[in-house]
Amino acid sequence: MAVRLETHVAGRIEDYALIGDMQTAALVCRDGTADWLCLPRFDSHAVFAGLLGTEEHGFWRLGPARAEGTEPASADRRRYRGDSLILESEWDTPRGTVRVTDFMPPRDGAPQLIRIVEGVSGRVPMRSELRMRFSYGRVTPWVHKVDNRTVAVAGPDSVWLDTEAETYGQNLTTYSDFTVGPGDRVAFTISWQPSHHEPPALPEPENSLEATENFWREWVEQCTYHGPYREAVVRSLITLKALTYAPTGGIVAAPTTSLPEEIGGVRNWDYRYTWLRDAAITLSSLLRTGYREEARAWREWLLRAVAGDPENLQIMYGIAGERELGEAELDWLPGYENSTPVRVGNGAANQLQLDVYGEVTEALHLAHMTGLTRNDYAMGLQLKLIEYLEKHWEEPDEGIWEVRGPRRHFVHSKVMAWVAVDRTIKLVESGDVEGPLERWYELRDDIHRDVCERGYDKERNTFTQSYGSKELDASLLLIPQMGFLPPDDKRVIGTIEAIQRELSTEDGFILRYPTEGEDAGVDGLEGDEGAFLACSFWMADDLAMIGRVDEARQLFEKLLSLRNDLGLLAEEWDSNLQRQVGNFPQAFSHVPLIDTALRLTASGAYVG
């Protein structure tokens, strides 16, 4: 039968579902197309890179057969099976209803993506279209049969397809056409293996499905939060767990690269690494919801990554603690909706961001205060970080937003340096370690005074983005949350209100900072970006802290409405296009969702 491969266009970012095995992840669109999968790790080369290109760069569609020249139909319904990462998509067709269950079993051997087709009613013709491309779509593999198994080989990589359905090759694509009736189940599995190894073991899809469901059920049962918004909190926790690299405890910021912060723009970054900032705030959310083992694993990852060299602390590392994350552009990929360049690696790894010292110290402090098993090296590391800050806190840096323009004296960076000193003082005061308290009391006071004198605009009653600047920055919303000043301080209230006036979009969400005006180009980049979702959650937190709880709740619930139908959030929201933008799903969006839900619950702001 002649087959013409139809052009597949990537869906909207919010059209995707996440599945994963705590070592890598796939994104599956509403039409049943897996458009993104890196094997065997989050940061490996993509086998399916259609998300950032076309069908030529790799994808796997599984869904109802369609007439030649027509677009694949989106599923009529989809959901995660309970509190799990098992995706169920259902299509109602003129000939009946069919369900596809997609999942990646927690790894015990070769990484696998399993897709099970189940007939619900009628008899539905189905098609699987599998086009594997290695090295982000650049390399076409040698596809052949070995003992009735289909294998694609290119260099060091091999991907094995196992199914009972008949398959055939055409147009450099592996197809399968079959029909399912009520109760019929047809499974497809792809497994990655180094090409010089023996073939991976034959998959057992039904057993793997049961084991995967049991894994997620048992993991969610550990959650200690049972208050309002629990559904949103649990889905966010599952997402954070999915972004954790199980072998090391490292947590990726997102499983994707180069999903744009502005459609068609250049703000496209690789987020498949472990930012100390993101991982530290993730740790705090996990600890406060009962997940101590993940917190312990992350602390061990941190100690290995930093090793004996805290003076050269990087802002991010590879998921196993790698330091070299050189940035490159993949010029053969046209980018998501023509947003170029497509980048891999991240050149910001070597920036100076003083706030990271505060986030790491805060995380270690929280771990210590919540009774995580004592680790003498962790406490020693905390002291070393303060010794570094004593010498360097007065320097300009690139700040929390990793600007690629000139270094500045960012107020948030100074505030977090104060946090690092403050939490270390508390550690010494507890008697668990020794340190020069009097000297550090003085250092804490010096930083506080410096920020209040040089980072505060008296005329406008607001803190500013950097010393001498008139611009605002949403990271200033963390001042009361970090305890730098009390919520009822007039300078805090003035800053919150100024950010509402100057950094709020028409629909009430918060931008990180101006991308035009006096400090246009502060980040050294062209174009604009969407509202950064974490900043909007921070605003809800601050409103609750200053007693405006109804307003906080309304903003929080408006933010919840931005989640896709599966409860997932990207990095930003484009208020003009009314769609999610940026890498997806984003840990830095789901963590503050959890934090705000906990804060609103504690404040009594929830109205059921």
Sequence and secondary structure as in RCSB ss.txt:
>XXXX:A:sequence
MAVRLETHVAGRIEDYALIGDMQTAALVCRDGTADWLCLPRFDSHAVFAGLLGTEEHGFWRLGPARAEGTEPASA
DRRRYRGDSLILESEWDTPRGTVRVTDFMPPRDGAPQLIRIVEGVSGRVPMRSELRMRFSYGRVTPWVHKVDNRT
VAVAGPDSVWLDTEAETYGQNLTTYSDFTVGPGDRVAFTISWQPSHHEPPALPEPENSLEATENFWREWVEQCTY
HGPYREAVVRSLITLKALTYAPTGGIVAAPTTSLPEEIGGVRNWDYRYTWLRDAAITLSSLLRTGYREEARAWRE
WLLRAVAGDPENLQIMYGIAGERELGEAELDWLPGYENSTPVRVGNGAANQLQLDVYGEVTEALHLAHMTGLTRN
DYAMGLQLKLIEYLEKHWEEPDEGIWEVRGPRRHFVHSKVMAWVAVDRTIKLVESGDVEGPLERWYELRDDIHRD
VCERGYDKERNTFTQSYGSKELDASLLLIPQMGFLPPDDKRVIGTIEAIQRELSTEDGFILRYPTEGEDAGVDGL
EGDEGAFLACSFWMADDLAMIGRVDEARQLFEKLLSLRNDLGLLAEEWDSNLQRQVGNFPQAFSHVPLIDTALRL
TASGAYVG
>XXXX:A:secstr
            GGG EEEE SS EEEE TTSEEEEEESSSTTS EEE GGGS GGG EEEEEE   TTS     
SEEEESSSSS EEEEEEETTEEEEEEEE    SSS EEEEEEEEEEE EEEEEEEE  BTTTTB  EEEEETTEE
EEEETTEEEEEEESS  EEETTEEEEEEEE TT EEEEEEEEEETTS       HHHHHHHHHHHHHHHHTT   
 STTHHHHHHHHHHHHHTEETTTTEE S S B   SSTTSS   B  SEEHHHHHHHHHHHHHTT HHHHHHHHH
HHHHHHTT GGG  SEE TT       EE TT   GGG    EES GGGG   THHHHHHHHHHHHHHHTT    
HHHHHHHHHHHHHHHHHTTS B TTTT SS  B BHHHHHHHHHHHHHHHHHHHTTSS   HHHHHHHHHHHHHH
HHHHSEETTTTEE SBTT     GGGGHHHHTTSS TT HHHHHHHHHHHHHSB TTS B SS SSSTTTTTTS 
 S   EEHHHHHHHHHHHHHTT HHHHHHHHHHHHTTS TTS   SEEETTTTEEESSSS HHHHHHHHHHHHHH
HHHT    
